[in-house]
Amino acid sequence: MIEEELIGLETAILAKEKGFNERTLYVYKETFAHDIEDHHTGNEYHNEYVPPRPSYYDYFTEHDHEVCKAPTQSLLQRWLREVHNIHCWVSPETYLNFNYHYFMTGGYTHMKDGFPTYEIAMEEALKESLKTLKTIK
Amino acid sequence: MKEELITFETAVLAKSFGFDQNPSYGFYEKTGKLWWSEWQNGKEDYICCTQSFLQRWLRETRGIEVWVTPLFNKEYKVNWFYITLYQHPNFLCSYEEALELGLYNALKTIK
């Protein structure tokens, strides 16, 4: 079963710190369900589906326990491109061992290779791109 | 800002190549109207999904990689983008099949 790839919790928290606040189908919420544990704080989180209707969305986003938005990798990639002019993309290493590498450009170009899957490479690219942005308090 | 969905034309083409994954975004009916409800596997309906979802389906089920690369001008501004198509060798059976795929995709890029 193929699914949309959501960004991980660590990347999601970083994105929030850098000002990402777009509407998303999923959010990370603090929970007692023991789904995801942040090893730095010991707090537990899970990502929860938000139905794509504004009324439900408002209800969920007003919920006290939302930690941060959980966008798909492609939505965060678009946000970086359109809001911050940072381009990141992933392509296969076609002449090597069919791993993946990522590129990011935003004032300078950065490339890193050797990732086993597209999604892992993209996650890393997004994280590195976010790190170049200033933190918004 | 929202996820970019595939167009009706792409949805029709995807279905003709066996695209049957349902990401629950909705579906196009045969007139091209988009319905925001669960796809019921109607014969004349076409699954709508995000561009990235179809990109992943192509990668994981057909071994076809599609990616977009920006082109920069002298001022380091992005003016254009170009696409690259690549198919993993283990998904191909013969030279002719590989070339056929290349020709088909090349022709489809002509407007």
gemmi code that builds the backbone of each chain (N, CA, C; Angstrom):
import gemmi

chains = {
    "A": [
        ("MET", (0.846, -1.200, 0.000), (0.000, 0.000, 0.000), (0.882, 1.250, 0.000)),
        ("ILE", (0.744, 2.036, -1.022), (1.541, 3.258, -1.121), (0.835, 4.382, -0.364)),
        ("GLU", (1.602, 5.152, 0.346), (1.021, 6.252, 1.120), (1.790, 7.541, 0.870)),
        ("GLU", (1.131, 8.644, 1.153), (1.833, 9.920, 1.155), (2.851, 9.893, 2.294)),
        ("GLU", (4.018, 10.424, 2.046), (5.055, 10.395, 3.074), (4.987, 11.676, 3.906)),
        ("LEU", (4.671, 11.511, 5.192), (4.670, 12.663, 6.096), (6.081, 12.905, 6.609)),
        ("ILE", (6.370, 14.152, 6.926), (7.678, 14.425, 7.515), (7.702, 13.882, 8.944)),
        ("GLY", (8.882, 13.546, 9.412), (9.020, 13.005, 10.758), (8.829, 14.077, 11.823)),
        ("LEU", (8.687, 13.633, 13.041), (8.427, 14.570, 14.146), (9.556, 15.592, 14.302)),
        ("GLU", (10.778, 15.122, 14.208), (11.927, 16.030, 14.389), (11.899, 17.141, 13.333)),
        ("THR", (11.640, 16.738, 12.082), (11.570, 17.719, 10.996), (10.363, 18.639, 11.184)),
        ("ALA", (9.261, 18.075, 11.670), (8.040, 18.868, 11.868), (8.254, 19.948, 12.924)),
        ("ILE", (8.929, 19.603, 13.981), (9.208, 20.589, 15.037), (10.135, 21.677, 14.496)),
        ("LEU", (11.110, 21.258, 13.718), (12.038, 22.218, 13.101), (11.271, 23.157, 12.168)),
        ("ALA", (10.352, 22.586, 11.387), (9.565, 23.397, 10.447), (8.721, 24.428, 11.194)),
        ("LYS", (8.154, 24.014, 12.307), (7.348, 24.947, 13.109), (8.218, 26.091, 13.630)),
        ("GLU", (9.397, 25.742, 14.089), (10.320, 26.768, 14.597), (10.685, 27.781, 13.515)),
        ("LYS", (10.672, 27.318, 12.259), (11.060, 28.200, 11.150), (9.853, 28.894, 10.521)),
        ("GLY", (8.673, 28.713, 11.110), (7.512, 29.470, 10.657), (6.527, 28.715, 9.796)),
        ("PHE", (6.688, 27.409, 9.619), (5.723, 26.662, 8.808), (4.410, 26.553, 9.561)),
        ("ASN", (3.336, 27.071, 8.947), (2.024, 27.009, 9.603), (0.915, 26.867, 8.565)),
        ("GLU", (1.200, 26.083, 7.535), (0.200, 25.880, 6.483), (-0.826, 24.840, 6.935)),
        ("ARG", (-1.933, 24.848, 6.228), (-2.970, 23.868, 6.541), (-2.501, 22.478, 6.079)),
        ("THR", (-2.673, 21.500, 6.946), (-2.243, 20.141, 6.599), (-3.330, 19.140, 6.986)),
        ("LEU", (-3.251, 17.968, 6.408), (-4.229, 16.928, 6.740), (-3.899, 16.249, 8.065)),
        ("TYR", (-2.653, 16.272, 8.437), (-2.236, 15.607, 9.660), (-1.546, 16.598, 10.592)),
        ("VAL", (-1.658, 16.326, 11.868), (-0.905, 17.098, 12.858), (-0.263, 16.118, 13.835)),
        ("TYR", (0.816, 16.522, 14.437), (1.384, 15.751, 15.528), (0.745, 16.250, 16.816)),
        ("LYS", (0.279, 15.312, 17.603), (-0.389, 15.684, 18.847), (0.238, 14.944, 20.009)),
        ("GLU", (0.262, 15.620, 21.111), (0.738, 14.974, 22.326), (-0.328, 13.952, 22.740)),
        ("THR", (0.102, 12.808, 23.169), (-0.881, 11.748, 23.397), (-0.435, 10.815, 24.506)),
        ("PHE", (-1.367, 10.042, 24.918), (-1.023, 8.977, 25.861), (-1.006, 7.628, 25.154)),
        ("ALA", (-1.109, 7.672, 23.831), (-1.207, 6.422, 23.068), (0.147, 5.763, 22.823)),
        ("HIS", (1.212, 6.405, 23.232), (2.554, 5.825, 23.122), (2.939, 5.523, 21.671)),
        ("ASP", (2.436, 6.335, 20.745), (2.738, 6.055, 19.344), (4.149, 6.466, 18.963)),
        ("ILE", (4.487, 7.669, 19.266), (5.810, 8.174, 18.920), (6.407, 8.801, 20.162)),
        ("GLU", (7.598, 8.492, 20.445), (8.232, 9.097, 21.613), (9.419, 9.936, 21.171)),
        ("ASP", (9.439, 11.140, 21.647), (10.576, 11.998, 21.380), (11.655, 11.669, 22.403)),
        ("HIS", (12.744, 11.162, 21.917), (13.762, 10.680, 22.842), (14.485, 11.802, 23.592)),
        ("HIS", (14.321, 13.018, 23.058), (14.987, 14.133, 23.735), (14.220, 14.581, 24.978)),
        ("THR", (12.886, 14.571, 24.850), (12.079, 15.088, 25.964), (11.359, 13.999, 26.738)),
        ("GLY", (11.230, 12.809, 26.134), (10.475, 11.748, 26.782), (8.971, 11.889, 26.584)),
        ("ASN", (8.539, 12.972, 25.899), (7.113, 13.136, 25.634), (6.664, 12.189, 24.528)),
        ("GLU", (5.397, 11.862, 24.529), (4.880, 10.937, 23.529), (3.953, 11.660, 22.567)),
        ("TYR", (4.071, 11.300, 21.294), (3.283, 11.963, 20.259), (2.720, 10.934, 19.300)),
        ("HIS", (1.707, 11.314, 18.582), (1.289, 10.526, 17.415), (0.807, 11.501, 16.368)),
        ("ASN", (0.728, 11.015, 15.127), (0.161, 11.907, 14.131), (-1.289, 11.504, 13.886)),
        ("GLU", (-2.117, 12.484, 13.788), (-3.559, 12.239, 13.743), (-4.161, 12.828, 12.486)),
        ("TYR", (-5.032, 12.056, 11.871), (-5.669, 12.488, 10.635), (-6.680, 13.611, 10.900)),
        ("VAL", (-6.597, 14.646, 10.106), (-7.563, 15.745, 10.198), (-8.395, 15.728, 8.921)),
        ("PRO", (-9.690, 15.467, 8.998), (-10.508, 15.414, 7.780), (-10.403, 16.722, 7.003)),
        ("PRO", (-10.388, 16.640, 5.674), (-10.144, 17.843, 4.856), (-11.356, 18.756, 4.750)),
        ("ARG", (-12.031, 18.997, 5.828), (-13.140, 19.952, 5.819), (-12.839, 21.020, 6.877)),
        ("PRO", (-13.048, 22.279, 6.520), (-12.637, 23.375, 7.400), (-13.176, 23.281, 8.816)),
        ("SER", (-14.429, 22.860, 8.976), (-15.008, 22.855, 10.315), (-14.277, 21.864, 11.214)),
        ("TYR", (-14.050, 20.665, 10.659), (-13.317, 19.682, 11.446), (-11.894, 20.165, 11.708)),
        ("TYR", (-11.342, 20.745, 10.673), (-9.948, 21.208, 10.774), (-9.813, 22.226, 11.908)),
        ("ASP", (-10.751, 23.187, 11.952), (-10.697, 24.200, 12.993), (-10.804, 23.564, 14.375)),
        ("TYR", (-11.677, 22.578, 14.454), (-11.851, 21.911, 15.738), (-10.529, 21.289, 16.199)),
        ("PHE", (-9.871, 20.612, 15.238), (-8.650, 19.915, 15.631), (-7.496, 20.870, 15.911)),
        ("THR", (-7.401, 21.916, 15.109), (-6.264, 22.807, 15.301), (-6.414, 23.660, 16.556)),
        ("GLU", (-7.651, 23.777, 17.029), (-7.837, 24.520, 18.267), (-7.578, 23.647, 19.489)),
        ("HIS", (-7.355, 22.391, 19.208), (-7.149, 21.451, 20.294), (-5.842, 21.782, 21.018)),
        ("ASP", (-5.864, 21.670, 22.302), (-4.714, 22.074, 23.107), (-3.467, 21.235, 22.878)),
        ("HIS", (-3.660, 19.994, 22.470), (-2.530, 19.090, 22.462), (-1.766, 19.017, 21.144)),
        ("GLU", (-2.160, 19.851, 20.191), (-1.407, 19.822, 18.943), (0.022, 20.321, 19.183)),
        ("VAL", (0.965, 19.573, 18.717), (2.364, 19.951, 18.885), (2.854, 20.733, 17.669)),
        ("CYS", (2.579, 20.191, 16.513), (2.972, 20.886, 15.286), (2.277, 20.225, 14.102)),
        ("LYS", (2.332, 20.892, 12.952), (1.733, 20.353, 11.741), (2.569, 19.195, 11.223)),
        ("ALA", (1.896, 18.255, 10.540), (2.611, 17.120, 9.946), (2.354, 17.109, 8.445)),
        ("PRO", (3.015, 17.995, 7.709), (2.778, 18.045, 6.264), (3.436, 16.859, 5.552)),
        ("THR", (3.022, 16.649, 4.326), (3.739, 15.673, 3.504), (5.097, 16.274, 3.140)),
        ("GLN", (5.989, 15.417, 2.748), (7.307, 15.911, 2.324), (7.156, 16.884, 1.162)),
        ("SER", (6.243, 16.574, 0.242), (6.128, 17.422, -0.945), (5.555, 18.803, -0.615)),
        ("LEU", (4.686, 18.878, 0.389), (4.142, 20.194, 0.757), (5.216, 21.062, 1.424)),
        ("LEU", (6.013, 20.450, 2.277), (7.085, 21.220, 2.913), (8.125, 21.643, 1.864)),
        ("GLN", (8.375, 20.751, 0.910), (9.293, 21.066, -0.196), (8.759, 22.276, -0.974)),
        ("ARG", (7.457, 22.302, -1.202), (6.844, 23.425, -1.920), (6.938, 24.713, -1.103)),
        ("TRP", (6.697, 24.614, 0.178), (6.768, 25.783, 1.060), (8.185, 26.369, 1.029)),
        ("LEU", (9.171, 25.523, 1.108), (10.558, 26.008, 1.054), (10.833, 26.702, -0.277)),
        ("ARG", (10.278, 26.132, -1.344), (10.537, 26.683, -2.678), (9.826, 28.010, -2.866)),
        ("GLU", (8.558, 28.075, -2.493), (7.757, 29.254, -2.803), (7.898, 30.381, -1.779)),
        ("VAL", (8.131, 30.034, -0.555), (8.230, 31.068, 0.483), (9.677, 31.500, 0.689)),
        ("HIS", (10.592, 30.559, 0.628), (11.983, 30.877, 0.968), (12.959, 30.745, -0.206)),
        ("ASN", (12.459, 30.382, -1.373), (13.304, 30.243, -2.555), (14.435, 29.222, -2.331)),
        ("ILE", (14.148, 28.221, -1.535), (15.110, 27.128, -1.349), (14.595, 25.920, -2.130)),
        ("HIS", (15.385, 25.464, -3.045), (14.992, 24.328, -3.873), (15.706, 23.082, -3.387)),
        ("CYS", (14.955, 22.045, -3.118), (15.606, 20.767, -2.819), (14.922, 19.667, -3.618)),
        ("TRP", (15.701, 18.741, -4.066), (15.151, 17.655, -4.871), (16.024, 16.414, -4.722)),
        ("VAL", (15.442, 15.295, -5.065), (16.104, 14.005, -4.900), (16.129, 13.292, -6.240)),
        ("SER", (17.237, 12.674, -6.531), (17.315, 11.878, -7.758), (18.159, 10.637, -7.505)),
        ("PRO", (17.988, 9.609, -8.336), (18.755, 8.377, -8.133), (20.185, 8.526, -8.633)),
        ("GLU", (21.076, 7.791, -8.011), (22.467, 7.760, -8.479), (22.538, 6.699, -9.567)),
        ("THR", (22.159, 7.094, -10.758), (21.932, 6.101, -11.807), (23.177, 5.356, -12.252)),
        ("TYR", (24.324, 5.943, -12.077), (25.525, 5.268, -12.559), (26.323, 4.632, -11.433)),
        ("LEU", (25.790, 4.689, -10.234), (26.524, 4.095, -9.116), (25.788, 2.842, -8.648)),
        ("ASN", (25.210, 2.924, -7.484), (24.588, 1.727, -6.921), (23.094, 1.887, -6.706)),
        ("PHE", (22.493, 2.817, -7.424), (21.054, 3.036, -7.351), (20.573, 3.476, -5.981)),
        ("ASN", (21.469, 4.083, -5.222), (21.007, 4.813, -4.052), (20.457, 6.156, -4.523)),
        ("TYR", (20.101, 6.992, -3.559), (19.569, 8.314, -3.903), (20.461, 9.409, -3.326)),
        ("HIS", (20.487, 10.530, -3.995), (21.165, 11.691, -3.436), (20.224, 12.895, -3.470)),
        ("TYR", (20.515, 13.839, -2.613), (19.679, 15.038, -2.638), (20.524, 16.248, -2.962)),
        ("PHE", (19.858, 17.253, -3.481), (20.469, 18.561, -3.743), (19.625, 19.604, -3.043)),
        ("MET", (20.261, 20.606, -2.541), (19.504, 21.775, -2.063), (20.249, 23.034, -2.461)),
        ("THR", (19.482, 24.028, -2.881), (20.081, 25.291, -3.290), (19.337, 26.431, -2.623)),
        ("GLY", (20.078, 27.310, -2.053), (19.478, 28.476, -1.445), (20.617, 29.408, -1.080)),
        ("GLY", (21.190, 30.025, -2.061), (22.381, 30.839, -1.836), (23.646, 30.045, -2.119)),
        ("TYR", (23.596, 28.764, -1.862), (24.698, 27.875, -2.237), (24.095, 26.508, -2.525)),
        ("THR", (24.844, 25.669, -3.161), (24.334, 24.339, -3.502), (24.990, 23.290, -2.629)),
        ("HIS", (24.192, 22.412, -2.129), (24.683, 21.362, -1.250), (24.164, 20.028, -1.774)),
        ("MET", (25.014, 19.020, -1.776), (24.603, 17.712, -2.256), (25.110, 16.650, -1.304)),
        ("LYS", (24.311, 15.636, -1.086), (24.749, 14.522, -0.257), (24.197, 13.235, -0.855)),
        ("ASP", (25.005, 12.195, -0.865), (24.561, 10.963, -1.524), (24.567, 9.776, -0.560)),
        ("GLY", (24.170, 8.643, -1.099), (24.240, 7.406, -0.343), (22.995, 7.055, 0.459)),
        ("PHE", (21.830, 7.602, 0.103), (20.607, 7.283, 0.845), (19.902, 6.082, 0.205)),
        ("PRO", (19.426, 5.155, 1.016), (18.835, 3.928, 0.445), (17.473, 4.115, -0.205)),
        ("THR", (16.723, 5.130, 0.230), (15.399, 5.356, -0.378), (15.205, 6.826, -0.691)),
        ("TYR", (14.250, 7.072, -1.581), (13.894, 8.443, -1.950), (13.428, 9.225, -0.722)),
        ("GLU", (12.599, 8.577, 0.090), (11.977, 9.278, 1.223), (13.012, 9.688, 2.277)),
        ("ILE", (13.976, 8.814, 2.518), (15.017, 9.146, 3.499), (15.855, 10.318, 2.988)),
        ("ALA", (16.164, 10.286, 1.708), (16.950, 11.376, 1.122), (16.194, 12.699, 1.197)),
        ("MET", (14.893, 12.640, 0.891), (14.098, 13.870, 0.912), (13.967, 14.424, 2.334)),
        ("GLU", (13.785, 13.540, 3.287), (13.670, 13.981, 4.680), (14.938, 14.733, 5.102)),
        ("GLU", (16.059, 14.190, 4.729), (17.336, 14.813, 5.072), (17.494, 16.160, 4.361)),
        ("ALA", (17.074, 16.198, 3.107), (17.153, 17.450, 2.340), (16.289, 18.531, 2.985)),
        ("LEU", (15.102, 18.144, 3.397), (14.183, 19.110, 4.020), (14.769, 19.623, 5.333)),
        ("LYS", (15.328, 18.702, 6.092), (15.902, 19.087, 7.382), (17.075, 20.056, 7.191)),
        ("GLU", (17.942, 19.731, 6.260), (19.093, 20.600, 5.993), (18.642, 21.963, 5.469)),
        ("SER", (17.610, 21.954, 4.649), (17.090, 23.220, 4.121), (16.518, 24.078, 5.245)),
        ("LEU", (15.774, 23.445, 6.133), (15.165, 24.186, 7.257), (16.239, 24.800, 8.150)),
        ("LYS", (17.333, 24.084, 8.300), (18.394, 24.564, 9.191), (19.018, 25.869, 8.695)),
        ("THR", (18.872, 26.131, 7.390), (19.457, 27.364, 6.851), (18.572, 28.582, 7.145)),
        ("LEU", (17.336, 28.336, 7.583), (16.417, 29.452, 7.869), (16.576, 29.948, 9.286)),
        ("LYS", (16.227, 31.208, 9.468), (16.257, 31.769, 10.815), (15.063, 31.257, 11.615)),
        ("THR", (15.269, 31.055, 12.876), (14.187, 30.627, 13.748), (13.229, 31.791, 14.009)),
        ("ILE", (11.924, 31.501, 13.891), (10.915, 32.521, 14.152), (10.341, 32.280, 15.539)),
        ("LYS", (10.468, 33.264, 16.367), (9.965, 33.112, 17.750), (8.466, 33.321, 17.780)),
    ],
    "B": [
        ("MET", (-1.494, 27.650, 0.531), (-0.631, 26.678, -0.138), (-1.211, 25.281, 0.039)),
        ("LYS", (-1.231, 24.536, -1.036), (-1.832, 23.197, -0.936), (-1.041, 22.204, -1.777)),
        ("GLU", (-1.390, 20.956, -1.573), (-0.793, 19.906, -2.376), (-1.252, 20.054, -3.830)),
        ("GLU", (-0.374, 19.785, -4.770), (-0.748, 19.882, -6.176), (-1.334, 18.559, -6.644)),
        ("LEU", (-2.559, 18.613, -7.133), (-3.220, 17.394, -7.600), (-2.966, 17.177, -9.085)),
        ("ILE", (-3.020, 15.921, -9.500), (-2.853, 15.632, -10.923), (-4.092, 16.107, -11.675)),
        ("THR", (-3.900, 16.421, -12.940), (-5.017, 16.894, -13.756), (-5.855, 15.698, -14.205)),
        ("PHE", (-7.011, 16.007, -14.762), (-7.902, 14.957, -15.278), (-7.185, 14.134, -16.352)),
        ("GLU", (-6.503, 14.829, -17.242), (-5.800, 14.141, -18.339), (-4.787, 13.130, -17.802)),
        ("THR", (-4.041, 13.534, -16.792), (-3.048, 12.636, -16.202), (-3.724, 11.480, -15.472)),
        ("ALA", (-4.846, 11.777, -14.822), (-5.583, 10.723, -14.106), (-6.086, 9.654, -15.069)),
        ("VAL", (-6.558, 10.092, -16.235), (-7.043, 9.139, -17.246), (-5.886, 8.271, -17.736)),
        ("LEU", (-4.771, 8.926, -17.993), (-3.588, 8.198, -18.478), (-3.085, 7.217, -17.420)),
        ("ALA", (-3.068, 7.665, -16.167), (-2.588, 6.800, -15.079), (-3.453, 5.555, -14.957)),
        ("LYS", (-4.758, 5.741, -15.069), (-5.662, 4.588, -14.959), (-5.421, 3.593, -16.090)),
        ("SER", (-5.147, 4.120, -17.276), (-4.907, 3.224, -18.418), (-3.650, 2.391, -18.233)),
        ("PHE", (-2.768, 2.839, -17.335), (-1.547, 2.077, -17.059), (-1.649, 1.303, -15.750)),
        ("GLY", (-2.866, 1.191, -15.235), (-3.080, 0.328, -14.077), (-3.012, 1.011, -12.734)),
        ("PHE", (-3.025, 2.323, -12.712), (-2.975, 3.029, -11.428), (-4.276, 2.793, -10.672)),
        ("ASP", (-4.190, 2.116, -9.547), (-5.407, 1.783, -8.806), (-5.262, 2.046, -7.303)),
        ("GLN", (-4.222, 2.750, -6.913), (-4.054, 3.067, -5.496), (-4.978, 4.214, -5.131)),
        ("ASN", (-5.602, 4.110, -3.996), (-6.576, 5.121, -3.627), (-6.115, 5.918, -2.413)),
        ("PRO", (-5.609, 7.112, -2.635), (-5.144, 7.903, -1.501), (-6.246, 8.730, -0.847)),
        ("SER", (-7.494, 8.521, -1.266), (-8.659, 9.184, -0.656), (-8.703, 10.689, -0.865)),
        ("TYR", (-8.190, 11.172, -1.962), (-8.317, 12.600, -2.264), (-9.609, 12.895, -3.009)),
        ("GLY", (-10.160, 11.882, -3.668), (-11.338, 12.086, -4.486), (-11.129, 11.462, -5.849)),
        ("PHE", (-12.041, 11.756, -6.765), (-11.906, 11.163, -8.092), (-12.523, 12.090, -9.134)),
        ("TYR", (-12.079, 11.908, -10.353), (-12.674, 12.634, -11.475), (-13.739, 11.740, -12.102)),
        ("GLU", (-14.891, 12.306, -12.411), (-15.823, 11.541, -13.231), (-15.454, 11.784, -14.688)),
        ("LYS", (-16.131, 11.090, -15.609), (-15.680, 11.102, -17.005), (-15.769, 12.474, -17.665)),
        ("THR", (-16.562, 13.375, -17.088), (-16.643, 14.729, -17.646), (-15.448, 15.588, -17.207)),
        ("GLY", (-14.685, 15.064, -16.236), (-13.560, 15.828, -15.720), (-13.872, 16.535, -14.415)),
        ("LYS", (-15.102, 16.407, -13.951), (-15.476, 17.038, -12.675), (-14.842, 16.280, -11.513)),
        ("LEU", (-14.311, 17.045, -10.588), (-13.633, 16.435, -9.439), (-14.595, 16.301, -8.273)),
        ("TRP", (-14.668, 15.108, -7.711), (-15.529, 14.847, -6.557), (-14.663, 14.575, -5.347)),
        ("TRP", (-14.983, 15.270, -4.256), (-14.196, 15.082, -3.033), (-14.812, 13.996, -2.160)),
        ("SER", (-14.835, 12.824, -2.672), (-15.359, 11.715, -1.870), (-14.601, 10.448, -2.231)),
        ("GLU", (-14.845, 9.434, -1.476), (-14.123, 8.173, -1.640), (-14.393, 7.583, -3.027)),
        ("TRP", (-13.330, 7.103, -3.652), (-13.465, 6.464, -4.960), (-14.141, 5.119, -4.792)),
        ("GLN", (-15.161, 4.857, -5.596), (-15.920, 3.598, -5.469), (-15.574, 2.604, -6.567)),
        ("ASN", (-14.425, 2.782, -7.177), (-13.979, 1.878, -8.237), (-14.950, 1.850, -9.415)),
        ("GLY", (-15.488, 3.001, -9.721), (-16.367, 3.095, -10.880), (-15.577, 2.957, -12.175)),
        ("LYS", (-16.168, 2.307, -13.155), (-15.438, 2.040, -14.406), (-15.106, 3.329, -15.157)),
        ("GLU", (-15.950, 4.325, -14.991), (-15.713, 5.570, -15.727), (-15.238, 6.688, -14.811)),
        ("ASP", (-14.704, 6.300, -13.673), (-14.117, 7.269, -12.756), (-12.594, 7.123, -12.758)),
        ("TYR", (-11.938, 8.200, -12.377), (-10.480, 8.201, -12.419), (-9.946, 8.753, -11.101)),
        ("ILE", (-9.058, 8.017, -10.479), (-8.542, 8.420, -9.166), (-7.773, 9.723, -9.282)),
        ("CYS", (-8.078, 10.620, -8.349), (-7.294, 11.855, -8.258), (-6.324, 11.707, -7.084)),
        ("CYS", (-5.129, 12.189, -7.256), (-4.149, 12.103, -6.165), (-3.167, 13.264, -6.316)),
        ("THR", (-2.267, 13.386, -5.393), (-1.260, 14.437, -5.513), (-0.214, 14.015, -6.542)),
        ("GLN", (0.489, 14.997, -7.054), (1.575, 14.699, -7.990), (2.616, 13.798, -7.328)),
        ("SER", (2.904, 14.079, -6.061), (3.951, 13.299, -5.392), (3.520, 11.853, -5.145)),
        ("PHE", (2.215, 11.645, -4.994), (1.727, 10.277, -4.796), (1.905, 9.461, -6.073)),
        ("LEU", (1.540, 10.066, -7.198), (1.706, 9.354, -8.481), (3.186, 9.150, -8.789)),
        ("GLN", (3.994, 10.133, -8.425), (5.444, 10.013, -8.601), (5.961, 8.796, -7.820)),
        ("ARG", (5.448, 8.629, -6.592), (5.887, 7.503, -5.774), (5.397, 6.171, -6.346)),
        ("TRP", (4.173, 6.183, -6.852), (3.622, 4.959, -7.455), (4.475, 4.544, -8.657)),
        ("LEU", (4.833, 5.490, -9.487), (5.678, 5.185, -10.647), (7.023, 4.615, -10.200)),
        ("ARG", (7.557, 5.194, -9.143), (8.869, 4.759, -8.652), (8.811, 3.342, -8.077)),
        ("GLU", (7.779, 3.095, -7.284), (7.751, 1.836, -6.529), (7.143, 0.672, -7.295)),
        ("THR", (6.268, 0.952, -8.229), (5.642, -0.166, -8.943), (6.174, -0.337, -10.367)),
        ("ARG", (6.702, 0.729, -10.936), (7.183, 0.645, -12.322), (8.683, 0.912, -12.442)),
        ("GLY", (9.295, 1.313, -11.345), (10.729, 1.594, -11.390), (11.063, 2.826, -12.195)),
        ("ILE", (10.071, 3.701, -12.393), (10.305, 4.918, -13.183), (10.513, 6.098, -12.245)),
        ("GLU", (11.647, 6.712, -12.375), (11.961, 7.889, -11.563), (11.630, 9.139, -12.370)),
        ("VAL", (10.935, 10.051, -11.755), (10.663, 11.357, -12.370), (11.084, 12.405, -11.365)),
        ("TRP", (11.925, 13.326, -11.780), (12.255, 14.399, -10.855), (12.449, 15.712, -11.595)),
        ("VAL", (12.321, 16.767, -10.855), (12.354, 18.115, -11.425), (13.575, 18.848, -10.885)),
        ("THR", (14.313, 19.442, -11.773), (15.537, 20.146, -11.385), (15.425, 21.616, -11.785)),
        ("PRO", (15.777, 22.541, -10.902), (15.723, 23.960, -11.274), (16.920, 24.372, -12.127)),
        ("LEU", (16.702, 25.340, -12.971), (17.786, 25.932, -13.760), (18.008, 27.352, -13.259)),
        ("PHE", (19.246, 27.718, -13.044), (19.552, 29.032, -12.480), (20.146, 29.945, -13.554)),
        ("ASN", (19.828, 31.223, -13.435), (20.462, 32.188, -14.326), (21.724, 32.752, -13.647)),
        ("LYS", (22.304, 33.778, -14.254), (23.568, 34.314, -13.726), (23.405, 34.945, -12.347)),
        ("GLU", (22.208, 35.441, -12.087), (21.948, 36.059, -10.777), (21.531, 35.025, -9.736)),
        ("TYR", (21.655, 33.782, -10.099), (21.305, 32.665, -9.229), (19.817, 32.655, -8.884)),
        ("LYS", (19.019, 33.116, -9.844), (17.562, 33.024, -9.698), (17.065, 31.855, -10.543)),
        ("VAL", (16.034, 31.219, -10.072), (15.463, 30.097, -10.816), (14.459, 30.614, -11.831)),
        ("ASN", (14.722, 30.361, -13.092), (13.793, 30.773, -14.141), (12.967, 29.612, -14.664)),
        ("TRP", (13.614, 28.472, -14.799), (12.969, 27.342, -15.444), (13.248, 26.063, -14.664)),
        ("PHE", (12.459, 25.091, -14.991), (12.682, 23.764, -14.435), (12.731, 22.767, -15.593)),
        ("TYR", (13.435, 21.693, -15.392), (13.366, 20.634, -16.400), (13.114, 19.299, -15.714)),
        ("ILE", (12.503, 18.392, -16.461), (12.190, 17.080, -15.889), (13.170, 16.036, -16.406)),
        ("THR", (13.376, 15.032, -15.604), (14.186, 13.897, -16.020), (13.392, 12.635, -15.750)),
        ("LEU", (13.414, 11.759, -16.704), (12.795, 10.448, -16.542), (13.892, 9.409, -16.567)),
        ("TYR", (13.779, 8.464, -15.687), (14.788, 7.414, -15.651), (14.121, 6.128, -15.203)),
        ("GLN", (14.411, 5.047, -15.879), (13.838, 3.773, -15.456), (14.938, 2.832, -14.985)),
        ("HIS", (14.703, 2.249, -13.825), (15.692, 1.315, -13.279), (15.855, 0.115, -14.216)),
        ("PRO", (17.072, -0.298, -14.455), (17.319, -1.372, -15.421), (16.608, -2.675, -15.084)),
        ("ASN", (16.438, -2.971, -13.796), (15.833, -4.254, -13.459), (14.352, -4.319, -13.791)),
        ("PHE", (13.762, -3.192, -14.198), (12.375, -3.214, -14.593), (12.240, -3.391, -16.107)),
        ("LEU", (13.345, -3.399, -16.794), (13.294, -3.492, -18.245), (13.665, -4.894, -18.709)),
        ("CYS", (13.084, -5.283, -19.826), (13.353, -6.624, -20.339), (14.256, -6.576, -21.563)),
        ("SER", (14.101, -5.587, -22.365), (14.877, -5.575, -23.607), (15.192, -4.145, -24.021)),
        ("TYR", (16.114, -4.020, -24.967), (16.456, -2.723, -25.536), (15.208, -2.071, -26.136)),
        ("GLU", (14.436, -2.872, -26.843), (13.266, -2.336, -27.535), (12.228, -1.768, -26.559)),
        ("GLU", (12.027, -2.482, -25.470), (11.053, -1.997, -24.482), (11.518, -0.682, -23.869)),
        ("ALA", (12.816, -0.635, -23.573), (13.358, 0.589, -22.977), (13.221, 1.753, -23.944)),
        ("LEU", (13.571, 1.508, -25.194), (13.495, 2.573, -26.192), (12.048, 2.987, -26.440)),
        ("GLU", (11.168, 2.009, -26.449), (9.741, 2.296, -26.642), (9.244, 3.261, -25.562)),
        ("LEU", (9.645, 2.977, -24.332), (9.227, 3.836, -23.218), (9.775, 5.245, -23.398)),
        ("GLY", (11.053, 5.300, -23.800), (11.677, 6.607, -24.013), (10.980, 7.388, -25.112)),
        ("LEU", (10.696, 6.713, -26.223), (10.033, 7.375, -27.347), (8.626, 7.839, -26.967)),
        ("TYR", (7.938, 6.975, -26.262), (6.562, 7.304, -25.854), (6.546, 8.568, -24.995)),
        ("ASN", (7.464, 8.586, -24.033), (7.494, 9.740, -23.130), (7.988, 10.994, -23.828)),
        ("ALA", (8.929, 10.818, -24.759), (9.415, 11.974, -25.516), (8.298, 12.580, -26.347)),
        ("LEU", (7.513, 11.718, -26.995), (6.405, 12.218, -27.819), (5.355, 12.932, -26.984)),
        ("LYS", (5.146, 12.421, -25.781), (4.126, 13.011, -24.929), (4.493, 14.422, -24.446)),
        ("THR", (5.786, 14.726, -24.492), (6.199, 16.057, -24.040), (5.970, 17.124, -25.124)),
        ("ILE", (5.701, 16.685, -26.362), (5.470, 17.651, -27.448), (4.053, 18.194, -27.336)),
        ("LYS", (3.940, 19.488, -27.288), (2.606, 20.090, -27.140), (1.983, 20.326, -28.501)),
    ],
}
model = gemmi.Model(1)
for chain_id, residues in chains.items():
    chain = gemmi.Chain(chain_id)
    for i, (resn, *xyz) in enumerate(residues, 1):
        res = gemmi.Residue()
        res.name, res.seqid = resn, gemmi.SeqId(i, " ")
        for name, pos in zip(("N", "CA", "C"), xyz):
            atom = gemmi.Atom()
            atom.name, atom.element = name, gemmi.Element(name[0])
            atom.pos, atom.b_iso = gemmi.Position(*pos), 0.0
            res.add_atom(atom)
        chain.add_residue(res)
    model.add_chain(chain)
structure = gemmi.Structure()
structure.add_model(model)
structure.setup_entities()
